[in-house]
Amino acid sequence: MEVSCLELALEGERLCKVGDYRAGVSFFEAAIQVGTEDLQVLSAIYSQLGNAYFHLHDYAKALEFHRHDLTLTRTIGDLLGEAKASGNLGNTLKVLGRFDEAVVCCQRHLDIARDISDKVGQARALYNFGNVYHAKGKSICWSGAEPGDFPEEVMMALRKAAEYYEANLAIVKELGDRAAQGRTYGNLGNTHYLLGNFRRAVASHEQRLLIAKEFGDRSAERRAYCNLGNAYIFLGEFEVAAEHYKRTLQLARQLKDRAVEAQACYSLGNTYTLLQDYERAIDYHLKHLIIAQDLNDRIGEGRACWSLGNAHTALGNHDQAMHFAEKHLEICRETGDRSGELTARMNVSDLQTVLGLSYSTNNSTLSENKEVDYNQHGRLVNLQVACLILRVLSVLTLFLRSRSEAQDEQTTQHGEPGPARPQAQSKQQPGRAQPPDGQR
């Protein structure tokens, strides 16, 4: 018995809904091969194919099918379909870094939604606008700059993102969509964080946390706690930051997310170093080191060694500090981290002076420096220790701040299954993929 285009498409849609996108693509492509005279069904298939390829990170293919969908919706005069196709195109172009083209698509999506008085569509378009400008700002951020201290081009993009998120928030509040409000609060908080508006970032993330708890969304709750911790670091409220990072750690363990658990331990270790509670800092950095080793994360392992060296230096455990400084240097060489290698060399050099040792950069061996007279140079050594501790603290502050990255609500999920199209006949049709609202 011959299978129809519609039957194949519906099976493809079912497979995509359960996360089997590769199998779904096969059924959608088979449906296209069979063919259909129903252009609305064909349009929905193009939309779903674009969505599936987006999930598979094949953005060129996603772009191709969303363009087919856009052309077809215009041909048949389907304004709602054209708006959604424009939104999907905009999201794909955003991921590809083609922000100016993405803006054009978002504007078309918004214009059509306003013309047909589609409030939900307007909210989606405004949210996607915010995501495009947020992504544009982050793509050109200076890695060495602190939030609020980026070039004007970056700040302008981030301010636009905040404006669009605020506009989206007004509509989703009117619609009573609490889930959408949560996502927008999360991204608005991250945008204010990058703009250096840390109090406003805290206010937004607290709202995001409240809504995450309403839905029992522990992943979103974990992100909110982490982002709150990051903001409080910049406000200089390190004790408060530590409490939020502890909740992040608890949730990461509940969710069995080892990478996030490692990140939380790292953040806690650095925060306790800022609080000059070096014993607790060492405890968390050792936890981070163990997880990084379990995950074969050499970069994370290097950061843990760097941090452990700093904490041991502050406690005067110079032999331990040297051990971790040398390990950090070894890992930086292995991973090709030239900046990290320079920092590691400086740490080793400083510790060598304190310990009265000479250091060979060729074979990483240490030997006693017989010329050092501790009785004669004790004051000099004490001064060097003090300077080293101060330098560690100042560098650590910058290091922590530069890496306190906001965890976005923006999702890799491209589209959402939409309601079936209005049916001319009493038969089921595949739904259209919707532009995303973000992480649920």
C-alpha positions as CSV (number, residue, x, y, z in Angstrom):
1,M,0.0,0.0,0.0
2,E,1.4,3.4,-1.1
3,V,2.1,5.8,1.7
4,S,1.0,9.4,1.2
5,C,3.0,12.6,1.6
6,L,0.9,13.6,4.5
7,E,1.3,10.3,6.4
8,L,5.1,10.5,5.9
9,A,5.1,14.1,7.1
10,L,3.1,13.3,10.2
11,E,5.5,10.5,11.1
12,G,8.4,12.9,10.6
13,E,6.7,15.4,13.0
14,R,6.2,12.7,15.6
15,L,9.8,11.6,15.5
16,C,11.0,15.2,15.8
17,K,8.7,15.7,18.8
18,V,10.5,12.9,20.6
19,G,13.9,14.2,19.7
20,D,14.8,11.9,16.8
21,Y,15.6,14.6,14.3
22,R,17.6,12.5,11.9
23,A,14.9,10.0,11.5
24,G,12.4,12.9,11.2
25,V,14.4,14.5,8.4
26,S,14.3,11.2,6.5
27,F,10.5,11.0,6.6
28,F,10.1,14.7,5.7
29,E,12.4,14.3,2.7
30,A,10.5,11.2,1.7
31,A,7.3,13.2,1.9
32,I,8.7,15.8,-0.4
33,Q,9.7,13.1,-2.9
34,V,6.2,11.7,-2.9
35,G,4.8,15.2,-3.4
36,T,1.5,16.9,-2.7
37,E,-0.7,19.5,-4.4
38,D,-1.6,20.9,-0.9
39,L,0.8,23.9,-0.7
40,Q,0.0,24.5,3.0
41,V,1.1,20.9,3.8
42,L,4.3,21.4,1.7
43,S,5.0,24.7,3.5
44,A,4.6,23.0,6.9
45,I,7.0,20.3,5.8
46,Y,9.6,22.9,4.7
47,S,9.2,24.6,8.1
48,Q,9.6,21.4,10.1
49,L,12.6,20.4,8.0
50,G,14.3,23.7,8.6
51,N,13.6,23.2,12.3
52,A,15.0,19.7,12.4
53,Y,18.2,20.7,10.6
54,F,18.6,23.6,13.1
55,H,18.5,21.1,15.9
56,L,21.1,19.0,14.1
57,H,23.3,22.1,13.8
58,D,23.2,22.0,10.0
59,Y,22.4,25.7,9.7
60,A,23.0,25.9,5.9
61,K,20.2,23.3,5.4
62,A,18.0,25.0,7.9
63,L,18.4,28.3,6.1
64,E,17.6,26.6,2.8
65,F,14.3,25.1,3.9
66,H,13.1,28.1,5.9
67,R,13.7,30.2,2.7
68,H,11.6,27.6,0.7
69,D,8.9,28.0,3.4
70,L,9.1,31.8,3.2
71,T,8.7,31.8,-0.6
72,L,5.8,29.4,-0.5
73,T,3.9,31.3,2.2
74,R,4.2,34.4,0.2
75,T,3.0,32.6,-3.0
76,I,-0.2,31.4,-1.2
77,G,-0.7,34.6,0.7
78,D,-0.4,33.0,4.1
79,L,0.6,36.0,6.3
80,L,0.8,34.0,9.6
81,G,3.0,31.5,7.9
82,E,5.2,34.2,6.4
83,A,5.7,35.8,9.8
84,K,6.7,32.5,11.3
85,A,9.1,31.7,8.4
86,S,10.6,35.1,8.8
87,G,11.2,34.4,12.5
88,N,12.8,31.1,11.8
89,L,15.1,32.6,9.2
90,G,16.1,35.4,11.6
91,N,17.0,32.9,14.3
92,T,19.1,30.8,11.9
93,L,20.9,33.9,10.6
94,K,21.6,35.0,14.2
95,V,23.3,31.7,14.9
96,L,25.4,32.1,11.8
97,G,26.5,35.6,13.0
98,R,24.7,37.4,10.1
99,F,23.1,39.9,12.5
100,D,22.0,42.6,10.0
101,E,20.1,40.0,7.9
102,A,18.6,38.6,11.0
103,V,17.3,42.1,12.0
104,V,15.6,42.4,8.6
105,C,13.8,39.1,9.2
106,C,12.8,40.0,12.8
107,Q,11.4,43.3,11.5
108,R,9.3,41.5,8.9
109,H,8.1,39.1,11.5
110,L,7.1,42.0,13.8
111,D,5.5,44.0,11.1
112,I,3.2,41.2,10.0
113,A,2.3,40.3,13.5
114,R,1.2,43.9,14.2
115,D,-0.7,44.0,10.9
116,I,-2.8,41.0,11.8
117,S,-3.0,41.9,15.5
118,D,-1.2,38.8,16.6
119,K,0.0,39.6,20.1
120,V,1.8,36.2,20.6
121,G,3.6,36.8,17.3
122,Q,4.6,40.3,18.3
123,A,6.0,39.0,21.6
124,R,8.0,36.3,19.8
125,A,9.4,38.8,17.3
126,L,10.4,41.3,20.0
127,Y,12.1,38.5,22.0
128,N,14.0,37.3,18.9
129,F,15.0,40.9,18.2
130,G,16.4,41.1,21.7
131,N,18.3,37.8,21.2
132,V,19.8,39.1,17.9
133,Y,21.2,42.3,19.5
134,H,22.3,40.4,22.6
135,A,24.2,37.9,20.5
136,K,25.6,40.7,18.3
137,G,26.9,42.5,21.4
138,K,28.5,39.4,22.9
139,S,30.1,38.5,19.6
140,I,32.1,41.7,19.5
141,C,32.8,42.0,23.3
142,W,36.5,42.4,24.2
143,S,37.5,39.4,26.2
144,G,39.7,41.4,28.5
145,A,37.1,44.1,29.3
146,E,34.7,44.0,32.3
147,P,31.0,44.3,32.0
148,G,30.0,48.0,31.5
149,D,33.4,48.8,30.0
150,F,32.9,47.5,26.4
151,P,33.3,49.6,23.2
152,E,30.3,51.8,22.3
153,E,29.3,49.5,19.4
154,V,28.9,46.7,21.9
155,M,27.0,48.9,24.5
156,M,24.7,50.1,21.8
157,A,23.7,46.6,20.7
158,L,23.2,45.6,24.3
159,R,21.0,48.6,25.0
160,K,18.9,47.7,22.0
161,A,18.6,44.2,23.3
162,A,17.4,45.5,26.7
163,E,14.8,47.7,24.9
164,Y,13.4,44.8,23.0
165,Y,13.3,42.5,26.0
166,E,11.4,45.2,27.9
167,A,8.9,45.5,25.1
168,N,8.5,41.8,25.0
169,L,8.0,41.7,28.7
170,A,5.1,44.2,28.5
171,I,3.2,41.9,26.1
172,V,3.8,38.6,27.8
173,K,2.7,40.1,31.1
174,E,-0.5,41.3,29.3
175,L,-0.9,37.8,28.0
176,G,-0.3,36.3,31.4
177,D,2.4,34.0,30.0
178,R,4.6,33.3,33.1
179,A,6.9,30.9,31.3
180,A,7.8,33.6,28.7
181,Q,8.2,36.2,31.4
182,G,10.8,34.0,33.1
183,R,12.8,33.6,29.9
184,T,12.7,37.3,29.2
185,Y,13.7,38.2,32.8
186,G,16.7,35.9,32.5
187,N,18.0,37.4,29.3
188,L,17.2,40.9,30.4
189,G,19.2,40.3,33.6
190,N,22.1,39.0,31.5
191,T,21.9,42.1,29.3
192,H,22.0,44.5,32.3
193,Y,24.9,42.5,33.7
194,L,26.9,43.1,30.5
195,L,25.9,46.7,30.5
196,G,27.2,47.0,34.1
197,N,23.8,47.6,35.5
198,F,24.3,45.1,38.3
199,R,21.4,46.1,40.6
200,R,19.0,45.9,37.7
201,A,20.6,42.5,36.7
202,V,19.9,41.3,40.3
203,A,16.3,42.5,40.1
204,S,15.7,40.7,36.8
205,H,17.4,37.4,37.9
206,E,15.4,37.4,41.2
207,Q,12.2,37.5,39.1
208,R,13.6,34.8,36.9
209,L,14.3,32.7,40.0
210,L,10.8,33.2,41.4
211,I,9.2,32.0,38.1
212,A,11.6,29.1,37.8
213,K,10.5,27.9,41.3
214,E,6.8,28.3,40.3
215,F,7.4,25.9,37.4
216,G,9.7,23.5,39.3
217,D,12.3,24.2,36.6
218,R,15.5,23.3,38.4
219,S,17.8,24.0,35.4
220,A,16.4,27.6,35.1
221,E,16.7,27.9,38.9
222,R,20.3,26.9,38.8
223,R,21.1,29.4,36.0
224,A,19.4,32.2,38.0
225,Y,21.4,31.4,41.2
226,C,24.6,31.4,39.2
227,N,23.8,34.7,37.4
228,L,22.9,36.3,40.8
229,G,26.2,35.1,42.2
230,N,28.0,36.7,39.2
231,A,26.2,40.0,39.7
232,Y,26.9,40.1,43.4
233,I,30.6,39.6,42.7
234,F,30.6,42.9,40.8
235,L,28.7,44.6,43.6
236,G,31.4,43.5,46.0
237,E,29.0,41.5,48.1
238,F,31.1,38.4,48.2
239,E,29.3,36.6,51.1
240,V,26.0,36.9,49.2
241,A,27.6,35.7,46.0
242,A,28.9,32.7,47.9
243,E,25.5,31.8,49.1
244,H,24.1,31.9,45.5
245,Y,27.0,29.8,44.2
246,K,26.3,27.2,46.9
247,R,22.7,26.9,45.7
248,T,24.1,26.6,42.2
249,L,26.3,23.7,43.4
250,Q,23.5,22.0,45.1
251,L,21.3,22.1,42.1
252,A,24.1,21.0,39.7
253,R,24.6,17.9,41.9
254,Q,20.8,17.2,41.9
255,L,20.8,17.6,38.1
256,K,23.9,15.4,37.9
257,D,25.6,18.0,35.7
258,R,29.3,17.5,36.4
259,A,30.5,20.4,34.2
260,V,28.3,22.9,36.0
261,E,29.3,21.4,39.4
262,A,32.9,22.0,38.5
263,Q,32.1,25.6,37.5
264,A,30.3,26.2,40.8
265,C,33.2,24.8,42.8
266,Y,35.6,27.1,40.8
267,S,33.4,30.1,41.5
268,L,33.1,29.3,45.2
269,G,36.9,28.8,45.5
270,N,37.6,32.2,43.9
271,T,34.9,33.9,46.0
272,Y,36.4,32.5,49.2
273,T,39.8,33.7,48.1
274,L,38.3,37.2,47.6
275,L,37.0,36.8,51.2
276,Q,40.5,35.7,52.3
277,D,39.1,32.4,53.6
278,Y,41.9,30.5,51.9
279,E,41.3,27.1,53.6
280,R,37.7,27.0,52.2
281,A,39.0,28.2,48.9
282,I,41.5,25.3,48.7
283,D,38.7,22.9,49.5
284,Y,36.5,24.0,46.6
285,H,39.4,24.3,44.2
286,L,40.4,20.7,45.0
287,K,36.9,19.6,44.3
288,H,37.0,21.5,41.0
289,L,40.4,19.9,40.2
290,I,39.0,16.4,40.8
291,I,36.0,16.9,38.6
292,A,38.1,18.5,35.8
293,Q,40.4,15.5,35.8
294,D,37.4,13.1,35.7
295,L,36.0,15.1,32.7
296,N,39.4,15.2,31.0
297,D,39.1,19.0,31.0
298,R,42.7,20.1,30.8
299,I,41.8,23.8,30.7
300,G,39.7,23.5,33.8
301,E,42.4,21.5,35.5
302,G,44.9,24.3,34.7
303,R,42.6,26.9,36.2
304,A,42.2,24.8,39.3
305,C,46.0,24.5,39.7
306,W,46.4,28.2,39.1
307,S,43.8,29.0,41.8
308,L,45.3,26.4,44.2
309,G,48.7,27.9,43.8
310,N,47.3,31.4,44.6
311,A,45.5,30.2,47.7
312,H,48.5,28.2,49.0
313,T,50.7,31.3,48.4
314,A,48.4,33.4,50.5
315,L,48.6,30.9,53.3
316,G,52.4,30.8,53.1
317,N,52.4,27.2,51.9
318,H,55.1,28.0,49.3
319,D,56.1,24.4,48.5
320,Q,52.5,23.5,47.7
321,A,52.1,26.7,45.8
322,M,55.2,25.8,43.7
323,H,53.8,22.4,43.0
324,F,50.5,23.8,41.6
325,A,52.3,26.7,39.8
326,E,54.5,24.2,38.0
327,K,51.5,22.0,37.1
328,H,49.7,25.1,35.8
329,L,52.7,25.9,33.6
330,E,52.8,22.4,32.3
331,I,49.1,22.4,31.3
332,C,49.4,25.9,29.7
333,R,52.2,24.6,27.5
334,E,50.3,21.5,26.6
335,T,47.1,23.5,25.7
336,G,49.0,26.3,23.9
337,D,47.7,28.9,26.3
338,R,50.5,31.6,25.9
339,S,48.9,34.1,28.2
340,G,48.4,31.5,30.9
341,E,52.0,30.3,30.4
342,L,53.3,33.8,30.9
343,T,51.2,34.1,34.2
344,A,52.5,30.7,35.3
345,R,56.1,31.7,34.6
346,M,55.7,34.8,36.7
347,N,54.2,32.8,39.6
348,V,57.0,30.3,39.5
349,S,59.6,33.1,39.3
350,D,58.1,34.8,42.3
351,L,57.9,31.6,44.3
352,Q,61.4,30.7,43.4
353,T,62.6,34.0,44.9
354,V,60.6,33.5,48.0
355,L,61.9,29.9,48.5
356,G,65.5,30.9,47.5
357,L,65.5,28.5,44.6
358,S,66.6,28.8,41.0
359,Y,64.3,27.7,38.3
360,S,65.2,26.2,34.9
361,T,62.5,26.9,32.3
362,N,64.1,24.3,30.0
363,N,63.5,21.2,32.2
364,S,61.2,22.6,34.9
365,T,63.7,21.6,37.6
366,L,64.4,23.4,40.9
367,S,67.7,23.6,42.7
368,E,68.8,25.3,45.9
369,N,70.3,28.8,45.4
370,K,73.3,28.7,47.7
371,E,73.8,32.5,47.4
372,V,70.5,33.3,49.3
373,D,71.2,34.2,52.9
374,Y,67.9,34.2,54.8
375,N,69.4,35.9,57.7
376,Q,70.5,38.8,55.6
377,H,67.6,39.0,53.2
378,G,64.7,38.0,55.5
379,R,63.1,41.4,55.2
380,L,63.3,41.4,51.4
381,V,61.7,37.9,51.3
382,N,58.9,39.0,53.6
383,L,58.3,42.0,51.4
384,Q,58.2,39.8,48.3
385,V,55.7,37.5,49.9
386,A,53.4,40.4,50.8
387,C,53.7,41.8,47.3
388,L,53.0,38.4,45.8
389,I,49.9,38.0,47.9
390,L,48.6,41.4,46.9
391,R,49.3,40.7,43.3
392,V,47.5,37.3,43.6
393,L,44.4,39.0,45.0
394,S,44.3,41.8,42.5
395,V,44.8,39.4,39.5
396,L,42.3,37.0,41.0
397,T,39.7,39.7,41.2
398,L,40.1,40.5,37.5
399,F,40.3,36.9,36.6
400,L,37.1,36.0,38.4
401,R,35.3,39.1,37.0
402,S,36.4,38.5,33.4
403,R,35.0,34.9,33.6
404,S,31.8,35.5,35.4
405,E,29.8,34.9,32.3
406,A,26.0,35.2,32.3
407,Q,24.2,32.0,31.5
408,D,21.7,32.9,28.9
409,E,18.1,31.8,28.6
410,Q,18.5,31.7,24.8
411,T,18.0,28.2,23.6
412,T,19.5,26.0,20.9
413,Q,15.9,25.0,20.3
414,H,14.9,26.6,17.0
415,G,11.2,26.0,16.7
416,E,8.3,24.7,18.7
417,P,5.5,22.5,17.3
418,G,2.7,24.8,16.5
419,P,-1.0,24.1,16.2
420,A,-2.2,22.3,13.1
421,R,-3.1,24.7,10.2
422,P,-6.8,25.4,9.6
423,Q,-8.0,22.4,7.7
424,A,-9.9,22.7,4.5
425,Q,-10.7,19.0,4.9
426,S,-11.2,16.8,7.9
427,K,-7.8,15.3,7.8
428,Q,-4.8,15.8,10.1
429,Q,-2.0,18.1,8.9
430,P,1.6,18.6,10.2
431,G,2.0,21.6,12.4
432,R,4.3,24.5,11.6
433,A,7.5,25.1,13.5
434,Q,7.2,28.2,15.5
435,P,10.1,30.7,16.2
436,P,11.5,29.9,19.6
437,D,10.7,31.8,22.8
438,G,13.8,30.6,24.4
439,Q,14.7,27.9,27.0
440,R,11.7,26.5,28.8
